[in-house]
Amino acid sequence: LISIVVKNCSSLQGSCRASKKCCDGKDTDCAVQKADINSIIMDLSDEPCYCDHGCLNMGDCCPDFKEYCGVLDCEVSAWSSWSPCSSSCGAGTSSRHRTVSRPESNGGVSCPDLHQAKACSEGSCGRQQGG
């Protein structure tokens, strides 16, 4: 009977869904840990993970936090092809773009750059000599 209880507790480690926790801000009550926080025996390898939005900045979220708490990272399309060089003679620029396919929400990762430009050159310019 005791081993069943221990097994059930260990399934809670690292799971917001199993512990039914999802909190706003930074909330220490939203910690998920294998052992009871008031347990006499401490397992030093039992690091808590969190199910609060503060964990996004701290980097200590439980693995299922984003999915369970509805945090969506931005998703973007693939890059377009590079545009032709803006100059047919000498230095110019070429650019490419991508679009947002799903905006971030509920504290998810912001969208990356949507436009890039680079220098390009289309060969040397011929000089005309006046007559």
Buried (B, 14 or more C-beta within 10 A) or exposed (E): EEEEEEEEBEEBBBBBBBBEBBBEEEBEEBBBBBBEEEEEEEEEEEEBBBBBBBBBEEEBBBEBBBEBBEBBBBEBEEEEEEEEBEBEEEEBEBEBBBEEEEEBEEBBEEBEEEEEEEEBEBEEEEEEEEE
